[in-house]
Amino acid sequence: MKTSGLTIGIVGAGTAGPAAAVLLARAGHRVRLYERAPVNLPVGAGFLLQPTGMGVLAKIGVLDELRPLTAGIRRLHCLDRRGRSLLNLNYEEALPGVQGAGTHRATLLNLLLREATSSGVEILWDHAIASMERGTDGRPRLVDARGGRHGPFDLLLLCDGAQSTLRAQAGLSFRVDRYPWGALWFIGKRPSEFAPDTLWQRVGSTRELVGFLPTGTKDDLLSFFWSVKLADVAAWREGDLNDWKRQVLALAPQAEGFLAQIKHHDQLSVAAYHDVRMRHWHGDRVAVLGDAGHALSPQLGQGVNLALMDAAALVRTLGESRTLEEGLAAYSEARRSHLCYYQFATRWLTPFFQSDAPSLGWLRDGFFPLIGRVPWVRRQMITTMAGQKTGVFGRVRE
Ligand SMILES: Cc1cc2nc3c(=O)[nH]c(=O)nc-3n(C[C@H](O)[C@H](O)[C@H](O)COP(=O)(O)OP(=O)(O)OC[C@H]3O[C@@H](n4cnc5c(N)ncnc54)[C@H](O)[C@@H]3O)c2cc1C
């Protein structure tokens, strides 16, 4: 099948779905985007856009408009339990002129959805897709939760997040593990104790981690996250909020004013993390993008950026291929080294920061500052943070 003028169905209007929708519609395809949420809700924790993700947003044409709404992040500074620097990584040191951008899901999504609409994408809110079927011609069709039928499609993109129910129905092989650890998070006003350009973190043992990410917007916001074992969340909700604040303040004494904004447990949301593994991110007339194909713990803060890179890679490989089958196979190959590097690095790193293995915490506190002094290693750490690595020596091309 040819790769021009396709009818494409996309499930999920998170990050991967709208980004792919805009680029595909502009490449001349007919695109329908299905989202179960009733409208574009301002939900989700703050996140850090990396130069890789921003490169895709520049291609889409929204980066210049987005930048003033974000907080420019110049460095990651993480302290250990004794208050010594564990990691102090400044983008500028290895990548002159480069910085990250703290922002919010809704801020990014508003711009992507506006571009999608003006590019001719049909967006169907309040459409939870319950199942996928194939007609006798093999083309995928979708059935929504109210029994409405959609399609057939020449190509279906699964952008329905880590807990995708459609991956299995599409006959793709994958594995999903849920991390025992997650995070409590809250978005509040940024007090002056937190620098507007620094992702600040502090760890205790491997069971305590606190982070503060400036996320910009005209209100000058700060996203706070606190590591929590998911099995302990119910007990935390029953517990005294002031006792919990004392634990946070033991690691981040400068957060007293910020924490005063939290008056009830309900103001904090719980984020669970998944680890999704796939060997190929495509099947017969199907491609998987974003967390649905490669969710990881947010330790390296790459999920949104990887999702944006997926969208750009898929549109490029389809455009460069003679047939759809060839384009989809090329998409999996194009993404392999980048995704494998970040999945490997995240799996390796996460237990040093969130686990029930305190000995790893001591190892981390001794080892990380030492290796961080080696100039070559520092450069690799910074390019890893910037989302640009595809292997020990490789860098992204997009
Ligand atoms: C606490 C936390 C902090 C994070 N910090 C960062 C960070 O700093 N940097 C970073 O890059 N990433 C970060 N991430 C990861 C990032 O949020 C994800 O990687 C990213 O949102 C993935 O985008 P996506 O489009 O693949 O999926 P999602 O954003 O999960 O979107 C999936 C969409 O599909 C919809 N959907 C699902 N099923 C259906 C269905 N059956 N029918 C219709 N619609 C459906 C959902 O409603 C949703 O809108 C963080 C994650 C967490 C939890």
The ligand as a Tripos MOL2 file, in Angstrom:
@<TRIPOS>MOLECULE
LIG
   53    58     1     0     0
SMALL
NO_CHARGES

@<TRIPOS>ATOM
      1 C1          5.0050   12.4350   37.7990 C.3       1 LIG1
      2 C2          5.4540   12.3770   36.3650 C.ar      1 LIG1
      3 C3          6.4220   13.2630   35.9390 C.ar      1 LIG1
      4 C4          6.8610   13.2420   34.6040 C.ar      1 LIG1
      5 N1          7.8250   14.1200   34.2370 N.ar      1 LIG1
      6 C5          8.2520   14.1250   32.9550 C.ar      1 LIG1
      7 C6          9.2530   15.0720   32.5130 C.ar      1 LIG1
      8 O1          9.7850   15.8840   33.2810 O.2       1 LIG1
      9 N2          9.6080   15.0520   31.1980 N.ar      1 LIG1
     10 C7          9.0490   14.1920   30.3280 C.ar      1 LIG1
     11 O2          9.3980   14.2510   29.1390 O.2       1 LIG1
     12 N3          8.1080   13.2740   30.7030 N.ar      1 LIG1
     13 C8          7.6950   13.2250   31.9940 C.ar      1 LIG1
     14 N4          6.7490   12.3140   32.3760 N.ar      1 LIG1
     15 C9          6.2370   11.3350   31.3950 C.3       1 LIG1
     16 C10         5.1730   11.9120   30.4850 C.3       1 LIG1
     17 O3          4.0990   12.4370   31.2260 O.3       1 LIG1
     18 C11         4.6710   10.8240   29.5200 C.3       1 LIG1
     19 O4          5.7520   10.1340   28.9930 O.3       1 LIG1
     20 C12         3.8630   11.4440   28.3780 C.3       1 LIG1
     21 O5          2.7030   12.0620   28.8850 O.3       1 LIG1
     22 C13         3.4690   10.3760   27.3530 C.3       1 LIG1
     23 O6          2.6100   10.9250   26.3860 O.3       1 LIG1
     24 P1          1.6400    9.9790   25.5650 P.3       1 LIG1
     25 O7          0.9740   10.8550   24.5720 O.co2     1 LIG1
     26 O8          2.3760    8.7890   25.1030 O.co2     1 LIG1
     27 O9          0.5960    9.3940   26.6280 O.3       1 LIG1
     28 P2         -0.3870   10.1220   27.6220 P.3       1 LIG1
     29 O10         0.0650   11.4880   27.9530 O.co2     1 LIG1
     30 O11        -0.6120    9.1520   28.7280 O.co2     1 LIG1
     31 O12        -1.7310   10.2820   26.7820 O.3       1 LIG1
     32 C14        -2.5430    9.1880   26.4650 C.3       1 LIG1
     33 C15        -3.9300    9.7310   26.1010 C.3       1 LIG1
     34 O13        -4.7180    8.6660   25.6000 O.3       1 LIG1
     35 C16        -6.0250    8.7710   26.1390 C.3       1 LIG1
     36 N5         -6.6120    7.4260   26.0960 N.ar      1 LIG1
     37 C17        -6.1770    6.3180   26.7450 C.ar      1 LIG1
     38 N6         -6.9460    5.2560   26.4410 N.ar      1 LIG1
     39 C18        -7.8850    5.7070   25.5740 C.ar      1 LIG1
     40 C19        -8.9770    5.0720   24.8940 C.ar      1 LIG1
     41 N7         -9.2340    3.7630   25.0590 N.pl3     1 LIG1
     42 N8         -9.7460    5.8210   24.0860 N.ar      1 LIG1
     43 C20        -9.5020    7.1410   23.9050 C.ar      1 LIG1
     44 N9         -8.4930    7.8010   24.5380 N.ar      1 LIG1
     45 C21        -7.6970    7.0830   25.3420 C.ar      1 LIG1
     46 C22        -5.7930    9.3080   27.5460 C.3       1 LIG1
     47 O14        -6.9550    9.9060   28.0860 O.3       1 LIG1
     48 C23        -4.6630   10.3100   27.3090 C.3       1 LIG1
     49 O15        -5.1510   11.5940   26.9900 O.3       1 LIG1
     50 C24         6.3020   12.3030   33.6880 C.ar      1 LIG1
     51 C25         5.3320   11.4060   34.1230 C.ar      1 LIG1
     52 C26         4.9110   11.4250   35.4410 C.ar      1 LIG1
     53 C27         3.8520   10.4320   35.8720 C.3       1 LIG1
@<TRIPOS>BOND
     1     1     2 1
     2     2     3 ar
     3     2    52 ar
     4     3     4 ar
     5     4     5 ar
     6     4    50 ar
     7     5     6 ar
     8     6     7 ar
     9     6    13 1
    10     7     8 2
    11     7     9 ar
    12     9    10 ar
    13    10    11 2
    14    10    12 ar
    15    12    13 ar
    16    13    14 ar
    17    14    15 1
    18    14    50 ar
    19    15    16 1
    20    16    17 1
    21    16    18 1
    22    18    19 1
    23    18    20 1
    24    20    21 1
    25    20    22 1
    26    22    23 1
    27    23    24 1
    28    24    25 2
    29    24    26 1
    30    24    27 1
    31    27    28 1
    32    28    29 2
    33    28    30 1
    34    28    31 1
    35    31    32 1
    36    32    33 1
    37    33    34 1
    38    33    48 1
    39    34    35 1
    40    35    36 1
    41    35    46 1
    42    36    37 ar
    43    36    45 ar
    44    37    38 ar
    45    38    39 ar
    46    39    40 ar
    47    39    45 ar
    48    40    41 1
    49    40    42 ar
    50    42    43 ar
    51    43    44 ar
    52    44    45 ar
    53    46    47 1
    54    46    48 1
    55    48    49 1
    56    50    51 ar
    57    51    52 ar
    58    52    53 1
@<TRIPOS>SUBSTRUCTURE
     1 LIG1         1 GROUP 0 **** ****
